[in-house]
Amino acid sequence: MTSVHQVRQGVADPPVETNASRARDWQARYVRWLVLSDAVVVVASVVLAQTLRFGNVTGGSLTGFSSVDYVFVSAFIAAAWSAALTIHRTRAPRIIGNGIEEYRRVWMATLTVFGVIAVLSTLARVDIARGYLAIALPLGLMALTVNRWLWRKFVARRRHRGAFMNAVLAVGRTDSIQALAQSLVRSPGDGYRLAGVCAPGLPRDRLHIPAIGGVAAYPYDGDIVSAVVKSDADTVVLTSGHLDPDEIRDLSWQLEKINVDLVVSAGMIDVAGPRLTVRQVGGLPLLHVDKPQYDGAKRFQKRVFDVCFSALVLLAAAPVLALAALAIKLNNPGPVFYLSERIGLDGKPFRMIKLRSMVVDADQQLADVAHLDQGGGVLFKIRHDPRVTPVGRFLRRYSIDELPQFVNVILKDMSVVGPRPPLRNEVEAYTDQVRRRLLVRPGITGLWQVSGRSDLSWEESVRLDLSYVENWSMVGDLVIAAKTASAVVKRSGAY
């Protein structure tokens, strides 16, 4: 079996056909599906743009070039567009199926093509119909985005059924491997499953580690490749730094021969890619972690988005709010709105506005229902709270009771996206680490909203909120806002 030392001595084994190679067949098929569907979308977009602009597919000719039909223009744009999608690596196995990088590359490829066309047409004094471009660009961009979204939904469904997964061999200490295993189980949509572990000091007669899902375990004896072959893994993840740089480099050479990926864990919990930069220092790749940014242009952009979005929601939801207020009055006489003290930015208290979903004296009945608490720890949660009125149960199911919180957003108490707004008694129990949640305004929705809502434990809620605080960005806010609509429609975790 090949070892690290064999590679150093120059032994060059021929490529080996392994289960890792066969496991990647789905990626090759998926890329072919993307190529075909992207081509269909691009061609359909330019054909439709030409039809809408000129009345038929073969109509129209370039100004000053009467012999050049727009069919040739459309064919050129479609070819350039398809080439750009390939050049920008929009179908790279590393980015397909999850994350926003795939969308970003598709958008960049599209904008690059039309930008180059605009520059070339100006330099060559070729007047391409603006109406034609004005239809083709947004239509194609939207269609390509929807196309990729539909394919990603298909991949996500298959991954939740155990297909389209990368098999991981985790190498490192058992505690770091266990943390990795929990992350993989929590996020099956990312496409990784633990196939085996390789831990230093592991007894040879110990074939499984119950604390890590009972997966096969292999003792670390300097020959990681043999464990890769035995576990049928197609990806090796180094979870702790017990290998020196030379050993990692040599391991990457060995894994390259059998078409197995090597991933090195940075050891940073919930720190997103934009804050991580690899820099070469003295020949060594060092991971630079940028500080979280809470001020400046990003905060201004967030505030503009909050105000505009909240104003539109309140305007559109006005009839719903009026009907809800009437239903509350008819079902259970009392105030329509419920004001709850919450702790906001920098620990400052504010009154959060909600439509009343409980009986009027619900706060006085708290001691009577304390035994029904299912939250545990700091959170107080009751799945079937007897204080909730029939109308209130409906309002909660579709999150209608939370619509008045957009007034809090306009008043700068809250943001559209942010950590869950905590109660005073929760904040009093915060550790210094958890208090970082107060560095940004609490949100109507957030990672906690799109990841389970009330079904989350206290620890999971804290982890998601801290992850948001550490990595927040406008793109991330837009993604969370879009996912919230799906979570509300599915009524997941709402009670």
N, C-alpha and C positions, 0 to 999 in steps of 0.2 A: 504494500500500500504506500502511496506517495506521502512523503513527510516534508516538513519545512526545510530540512537540511538537504533533501534531494534537489529541491529547486535551486538552492544556493550553489550546489555543485554543478549546475548546468544540465541536469537530466531533463530532457524535453519529451514528455510523453505525448502521444497523439491525442487529439480530442476524443473524449469518451461520450458515448450515448448513454444518458442516464434518465431516470424518471423526471429529473428537473427539466430536461429538454422536452420530454413528451408533455409535461405539465404546462408548458408555455404554448402549446398548440392553440389553446383558446385565445391567447393574446393575438396570435397571427390571424386567426379567423376573425376576431373582433376588429382588427385593423383593416382587413379587407372589407368588412361590412361598412366601416366608417368611410373608407375611400369611395365605395360605390354610392352610399347615401349622400356624402358631401358633393359628389359630382352631379347627382340628380338635383340636389338643391340649388347648386350654382347655375346649372343650365336652365332650370325652371325659372330662376330669378331673372336672368338676363332676357330670356324669351318673353316672360310676362311683362318685363319693363319695356321691351321693344313693342309688344302688342298694344300695351296701354298708351304708349307715347305716339305711335305712328298708325295705329288702327289694325295692323296685321303684321305677321312675322317677317315678311319680306319687304315691307315698306320702308321708305326713307333712305336717304343717302347723305354722306358727309358733306357739309357745306364747303364748296370749293373743290370737292372731289366727287362729282356726280356719278362716276363709274364705280365708286366704292359703296356697296350696299351695307346697311347696318347689320346684316347677317354676319359679315366678316368682322365688324366691330364687336358684335356679341360673342362670336367664336373666339376672338383674341382675348377679350376680357375674361371669358369663362376659363380659357386655358391658363392665363396668367393667375387668375384667382385660385384655381386648383393647384398650380405650382407653388403659390405662396403658402397655402395650407400645409404643403409638404415641407417646404423650406423652413417654415417656422416650427416644425416638429410638433404639430398639433395632435399627432397620433402616437407620440412617444409612449411606450409602455409604462414609464414611470409616472405619467400624469393623467392617463386616461382612467375614468371611472370615479374619481373623487377629487375634492379640492376645487379651487377656482382657477388654478393655473391653466387648465385646459381651455376654459372660456376666454381667459385673457389672451392666449396665443391665437385663438380663432379670431378674436376682435382685432388684434394687432395685424394679423395677416390680411384681413379684409381692408382695414384702414390704410395699410401700406400700399396695397394694390391701387386703390382709388386715389391715393395721394400721388403716387407715381404717374398714374394716367393724367391727373390734372396738371402736373408739372410738364410732362412730355407734350401734352396737347397745347400748352401755352408756348413752349419753346418752338414747337414745329408749326405753330399757328394753325392748328387743326381744331375747328370748332365742333366739339362733340355736344350734342343736345343736352342742356342742363336738366331738362325734365326727365330724360332717359336715365341719367346718372342719379338724379334725385329719387327715382323709383327703385333702381337696381340696388343701390347701397343699403338703405334701411331695410328693404324687403329681404335681401340676401343675408344681411347681418342677423335679423330676427329669425329667419328660417334656419340658418346654420345653428344658432343658439338653441332653438327648439329641438332641432334634430339631435344635437349632442345631449340635451337634457333627456330626451326620450330614451336614447341609448343608455344613458347612465342609470335611469330608472330600471331598465331591463337588467343591467349588470347588478344593481343593488338587490333586486329581487332574487337573482340567482345566487348572490353571495350569502344572503340570509338563509338560503336553502343548502349552503355548504359548497356550492360550485363556484368556479372562477376565483379560487383562492390561491394565494401563494403559501406554500408550506415552509415554515420557519424553524430553523435550528437555532436556539438561543444559547449563546456561550457566555459564561460569566458566573458570578456568585449566585447562590440559590435565592437570596433575598431580592437581588435586582432582576433575576429571571421571573420571579413571582410577580413583581410589579409590572413587568412587560406582559405577562400572561393575562393579568387583570385588564390591562389596557386593550389587548386584542379581543378579549371576550366582550368588552364594553362597546367596541366599535367594529362589528363584523363587516360593515360597509366599506371599511378601508381595504379589505381584501387580503388579510393575513390571518393564518391560523398556526398555532404552535404544534409542530410535528415532533419535536424532541428537544432535550436540553443536554448541554455538555458543561459540567461544572467541575472545577478543580477540587481535588480532595474527595470526590464522590467515590464511595466504595464500589469495587467492581461487581459485587454481588447484589447491588441495589439497582434494579432495573426500572423502577418507577418512583416518582416523587409525589405522594398523595396531595401535598399542599399545592402542587402545580397541575391540577387536573388529571393526575395519574398518567401523564404522557411519558413516553419512553425516555430513559435517562442513560447517558453514556459518560463514562469517566474521562476526564481530560488527561491525556498522556502525551501531548505534543502532536498528535495526529488527528486534527479536526476533520480532515477530509474523509476519513473512514467513517466518522459519525454522520457526516452529511450523506454519504452513500447509504448507510444503514437506515437512516431516518427518512429517506426519499425527499429530503428538503430541497427547495430551489432557491432559498434565501438564507443566509447566515447573518444573524444579528449579534454583534458583540455588545454586551450590556454593561461591562465593567472593564476597566483598563488593566487587565493582568497580562496583556500581550504588549511587547515593546514595539516601536514603530517598524523595525525591520521585520518582525514576525508578522505584523499586519500586512505589510507590503507583500511578503512572500506568500501569505495565505491568499491574498487577492489574485496572485498569479496562478496558484493552484486551482482556485475556484473558477477562474476564467476558462480553464481547459474543459471543465465539465458544465459550463454555462450556468453557473450558480452566482447569484448576486451577493455582494457583501455590504452590509449596513452597519455603521458604527453609531451606537446610541450616544447622544451628547450628554445624557445624564441630567438634562434640564427639564423639569416638570412643567408642562403647559406653557412653554415659551414657543411662540409661532415663528415660522420661517422668516418673515420680514425683519425680525430683530436679530437673526443669526447671520453672521458673515464669516466666511472662511478666509483667513489671511495667512500668507506664507511669511514666516519669521525664521530666519536662519535655516531654511530648508524644511521646517516643520509646519504643517498646516495647523493653525490655531483658530479656535472658534471664538469669535468676538460677539458678545451679547450686548446689544445696544440697550440703553435705558428706555423704559416706557415713556411715551410722550403724551402728556395730558393738556398741554397749552398750545397757543399759537394758532396756525392756520387750521390744524385738525379740529380744534375745539370750535373755531368759527364756522367751519363747514358743518359740523355736527349740529350747531345751534340753528343755522339756516335750514337744514333738513328738518329739524324738530318742529320749528315754527310752521313751515310750509306744509309738511305732512299732517300735523295736528289740525291746522285750519281746514284742510281738505276733508279730513276724516269727520270732524265735527259738523261741517256743512253737509256732507253726504249722509251722516247718521242722524241728522236732526229729526226726521220723521220717526225713526226707530226709537230714539230717546223719548219722544213725546208719547208714543204708544206704550213704552215700558213704564213711564211715570204714571200714566193713567191706570195700567194694570196693577201697579204697586198700591195705588190709592184704593182701588176697588177691592183688592184681595186682603189687604191688611192696613187699616187706617194708621196714619203716622207720617213722618217726614219721608220724602222721596229719596233724598240723598243721605248717605252715611259718611261722616267725617271721621277718619281714623288717623291718629298721630303716628307718623313714621319719621325715621331719621334719614336725612338726605346728605348732600355733599358736605364733606368736612364735619360731619356729625351734627349738623344743624337740623332741628325738628321742623316738620311742616305738617299740614293737614291734607291727607290724601282723600280725594273725592271719589265716591263710588255710589252707584245706585243701590239702595237698601235691598238686600236679599234675605235678611233675617227679621225675626219679630222685633218690635221696638225695644224691648228690655233684654235683648240678647246678652249684653255685657253683664247684667246682673245675674244671669243664669249660668255664667261661666263655671262656677264651682260645681253646679249640678251635673255638668257634662264632662268634668275633668277626667273622670275614669274612662271615658271613651277615646282619650288621646291616643293617636296612632303615629304621631310624629317621632317621639323619642328625642331625648336630648333637649336642644334649644327650641326646636319647632313645635308648634301646637297644631295638629291636623286631625280632623275627624272626617272619615269618608261619608258617613250618613249622619250629618249633624241634624238633630231634631229641631234646632232653632231656625233652620232654613225654611222659608215659606214655599208653597208650591210654585208661585211665580218666580221667587228667587232661585229656585232650583233650575228653572228653565233659563233664566238670565245667566246663571253661572255656567251652565252647560255650553253656551255659545259665547261666553265672555262678554255679554252685553253690559253686565254690571260694571265693567272696567272702562267703558267708553268715556265717562266724565273725567278720567285721569288725563285725557288729552288737554283739559283745561289746566291741570297741574304742569303739563309740559310747557304751555304758553307762558305760565307764570314763573317759569324757570325753576320750579321745585323738582321736576323730574325730566327725564329724557325719553324718547320713544324706545330706545334700546339701551339697556344697562343692567346692573345687578338687581336682584329682587329687593324691593323696598323693605327694610327691616323694622321691626317694632323696637321700642326703647329697651324692653327687657332682654331682647336678643342681643342688642348692641352692648349692653352691660356685661354680657357673658362672653364677648369677643376676646380672643387673644390678640396680641399685637399683629400677628400674621393676618388674621381674619379682618382686622380693622382696615386693611388696604381696600376693602370693598367700598369704603367711604371716600376714596380718592376721585370717584366719578359720580355723576348723578344717578340715582336709581332709575330703572326703566319700567315702562309698561310691559315690555317683553324683553327677552334676553336668551342667553344660552340655556338657562334653566327652563324657559318656556317651551323651547323647541326640543328639549331633551327629556321630557317626562312630566313637567309641571309639578303637580302635587304628589305624583308618584315617587319623586326623588327623596332620598334620605338627606339628613342635614349635611353629612360629609360630602355627598355628591353635589348638593346645591352650592356649598362653599367652594368646592374645587372648580366648578363651572364659572362661578362669579369671579374668582381670582384669575382664572384663565382669561376671562373677558377683560378685566381691568389691566392685566399685563400686556394684552395684545390688541386692544381695540383700534379699529380703523373704520373709515367710511364704507369701504367695500364690505367689510365684515358686517356692519350694521345693516346694509342693504340685503345681504344674504339672510340674516336672521329675521328681518322684517318679512321677507318673502316666505320663509319657512313657517313663520307664525300663522299665516293664513291657513296653511295645511294642517297645523296642529289644532287650530280652533275648529276647523271643519270636521276633523276626525274626533274631536272632543277627547283627546288623549290626556289623561291625568287631571281632568277638570271635575272638581267637586267642592 
